[in-house]
Amino acid sequence: MAWLQQPGTNHQLPGILAILIAIAVGALIGVFQGSFVAFIGVPSFVVTLAGLLAWQGVIIRWIGEQGVIGIQDNLINDVANYVLPTWLGWLVALAISLGVAASVASGFYSRHRAGLKMRSIPLATLRVGLIVIVVFGVVAISNHSRGVPFAGVLMVALLALWTFVARRTTFGRHVYAVGGSAEAAHRAGINVKFIRIAVFAISSGMAAIGGVIFASRLNSVDLNAGGGTILLDAIAAAVIGGTSLFGGRGRVISAVLGALVISTIGNGLSLIGSAAATQYIATGIILLAAVVLDTVSRRRLEASGR
């Protein structure tokens, strides 16, 4: 994206086109890496780590001695830095609240139509009410400061999209089935290879969007930025949020909650003056505890025959 928007070059493209191409390239990288898992059987984690090293090498060779590519396209820089007007922030809060209420109502209607047991209506109403209070509270705090950031709205939109895909579509059910038992999913007629490649493509495309936002926030692409523990933090966020490393269990919002836990711990330890080493140790202990709980829970379910 940064390379395609450079002014004064024969490949200078509008910001939106550079962003779309970058995301498409990210998805293609996911298809390439997912093929090793789907067709050869290489463990996903190994493919991910190998890809981290290989693509970092590609970036270093691509940028070379230049070291930094500045981003001058205003649209790209606005992805992470633009804040919504006050009135639009309230409108977004209203839209999110109506969307949550409509989703819950749709779930009740679907269960009623299918003849399934209805969930507690007062409890569902209370949950919707709490979400509405949180949404409007966040918007009120944001408007009191600078305004609701566009990047936050984008994150909420992607969260809603992939939650819908995971919980309300055939593709989402197939993803859970393959994660739970690839052999059982194959016997049920699910194209396991396609599902694995598609999930890798989606994951890599979302990582590309994260890269776009990160580059937009820095107004540049730098060889010294984007490294460190970002990859492991992303994995830890999902696991701490309750996503099973063994597959078949987890929610999209769990990764967001896990990321909030990691960020809260990091900020809290920084505020009390703890060293970076303490932050790493604390995050590692929490990650290990989450995996242990997941392993114990899975063994109990298997022992009970469920």
N, C-alpha and C positions, 0 to 999 in steps of 0.2 A: 504494500500500500504506500509506504513512504517513498519507495523507489519510483512508483508510477506517477506520483503527484509532483515530482521535482520540477520546478519552473525552469524554463530555458533549455529543456531537453526535448528530443524528438519523440519521447514517450510520455510527455505530460498529459495526464488525464484528469477529468473532473473528479472532485473528491468522492462523490457517491459511487462513481464507477470504479475508482481505485479500491474503495471499501468492499464492494460486491465481489470484485475479482479476488481480493485477499481472502475473503470468507470462502469463496469457491475453491481456491487453492488449498485452504485448510481442510475442507471436506474431502478433497481428492487425496490429501496426505492420509486422512483417516481411512479412506478406501484402500489405499496401498498397504498401510500397516495392518488393517483388519484382515486383509487377504492372507497374511501369514498365520493368523489365528484360525481363520475359517478353513483354509485349504491344507495347511501343514500341521496345525495343532500346536503352534508355539504358544506358551502361556501369555495371557494378555499383559500381565505386569512386566514380563521380560521385554515384550515388544514395545511397551510404553517407555521403559527406561532406555532401551537401545535407540528409540526414536529421539528421545531427549538429547542424547549425545550426538547423534548423527546430524540432526537439524540445527543444533547449536554450531556445529562445524560448518554447515552450509551458510549460516548467517555470517559467521566470522569471515569466511572466504568471500561472500558476496559484498559485505561492507568494506572489507579490506582495511587499507591504511587510512581511509577516510574517517573511520571511527564512529562518526555520527551522521545521520541523515536528518536534517531539519524538516519539520512539517509546516508548510506555510499556507496550506489550504484551510480557509476558515471553517468550512463545513466539517472537515475531519477534526479540527481542534475543538469544535463545539460539541462533539460527541460526549466528551467527558467534562467539559467546562461550562456548557450552556445550562442556565437555570430558567425554569418556566416562570412566566408572569404569575402574580398572586392569584388572579381569577382563574387562570388555567390550572394552577395547582389544586384549587378547590374543586374544579370540574373533574380532574383526574381522580381525586378522592371519592367523589360521588360515583363516578363510573366504576371504580374498583368495588365500592360497597354494593352497588347494584349487581355487579357481576358475581360477587360472592353469594348474595342472596338468591340470584337466579340459579346458580350452580347447585346450591343446597336444595332449592325447590325442585329442580330437575331430577336430583337424586331421589327425592321422596316420590315423585311421580313415576319414575322408572321402576322403583321397588314395588309401588302399588300396582302398576300395570303388570308386572311379572308375578304378582301374588306372593311376594316375599314379606317377611316380617318387617314392620315399620319401626324405624328408630324413634327415640324419644324426641317429640317435637319441641317441648320446652328446652331441652338440652341443646338442640340444634339452633333454636332461636337465640339462646344465651351465647353460643359460640359465635354466631353471626354478629350479634350485638358487640361482643368484645373485639372482634376484628374491625368493625366499623369505628369503634372508639379509638383503636390503635392507629388506623389509617388516618383519620381526621386529626388525631394528636400529632402524628409525624408531620403531616402537612402544615399544621399550625406552627410547630416548632421551626420547620424549614422556612416558612414564609416570614417568621419573625426574624430569621437570620438573613439568608441571601435569597432563598427561594427553593423550590423543589428541583433537584438536579435531573436533567434529562437521562443521565446514566442510570439513576435509580428507577425512573419510570420504565426504561428499557429492560432492566433486570426483572421488574415485576411482570412486565408483558411476557418475557421469555419463561418466567416461572409459571404463569398461568397457561401458556401454550403447551409446555412440556408436561405439566400436571394433567392437562386435558388429554394429551396423547397417551400418557402412561396409564391413566385410570379409565378412560372412556372410549378407547379405540381398540380395534382388533390387533393392530400392530403392537400397542402397548401390552396387551395381554400375552401376545407371543413373546415379547421381550422377557416378561416375568417367567413364562414357561421355559424358555431356553435357559435362563439363569438358574431356575430351580432344578431342572434335569434336561440336559440336551438330548439324551437318549429317548426319554419319554416324549419330548416335544417332537422329535423326528418321527417317532412311531405314530404320533397324532396327526402327522401330515404337515407339520410346520417346516418351512425352509430354513433350517438352522444356520446354514452358511450365509444366506442373505441377511438374516436378522443380525448376526454378529458383525458383518461388514457395515450394515446400515447404522448400528449403534456406534461403531468406531467413527464413521463419517459424521454423525451428529455430534459426538463428543469433540472431535477435532474442529468442526465448524464452530462450535461454541467457544472452544479455546481461541480460535482466530478472532472471534468477536471480543473476547477478553483482551487479546493482544491489541486490537484496534483501540479499545477504551484506554488501555495502559499507555499506548503511544500518544494518544490524544491528550492525556493528562500531562505527559512530559513535553508535548509539542515536538517530539523527536523520537528517533530510534537510535539507541545507544548500545554499544557492545557491552557496557558495564551494567545495563539495566535488564531486568527480567530474569535474572538468574537466581542464585541462592536456593531457598527452600520452597519456591512457589509451587513446583510440581508436587512435592510431598505434602505441602499444606493443602493443596486441592484434594488429594487422596484422603488425607486425614480428616478434612471437613466432612466428606461423605460418610466415612466410617464412623466418626464420632456422632454424626447425626442419625446413625442407625442403619445405614446401608450395609448389607452383608457382603463381605469379601468373597463369600462362597456363592453368591448370586441368588436371584429369585426373591429378594426381600429388600424393601427400601422405598422411599418416596423422594420426589424431586425436592420438595421443601426441606427434607432432612439435610441435604447438603448446605442449604442456606443457614439452617439453624446450627449446623456444625461449624460453619465458617464464623458465625457470630460468637460461638463459644471460644474458638481459637483467638479471634480478634479481642474479645473481652478479656481473656486471660493475658494476652500480650500487652494490652493497654493498661490493665490493672497492675501488672508487674512493673511496667515502665514507670507508672505514676509513683510507686513506692520505692523506686530507685534500684530495682533488681537488675542484675547483669543479664546480658543476652544469653549466657550459658544457662541461667535459671529458667528463662523462657523456653529454651529448647528442651530442657529436662521436664518441665511441667507439661508441655505439649506431648512429648513422647510418652510420659506416664499415662496421660488421659487417652491417647491413641491405643496404647497397649491394653488398658482397662476395657476400652470399647470392643476391641477384637476378642478379648477373653470372654466378655459377656456374650458376644455374638456366638462364639464357639460353644460355650456352655449351653446357651439357649437352643442352638441347633442340635446338639447331642440329646438334649431332653426331648425335643420334638421327634427325633428319630427313634428314641427309646419308647416313646408313647405311641409310635406307629402313625403319626400325623405328618 
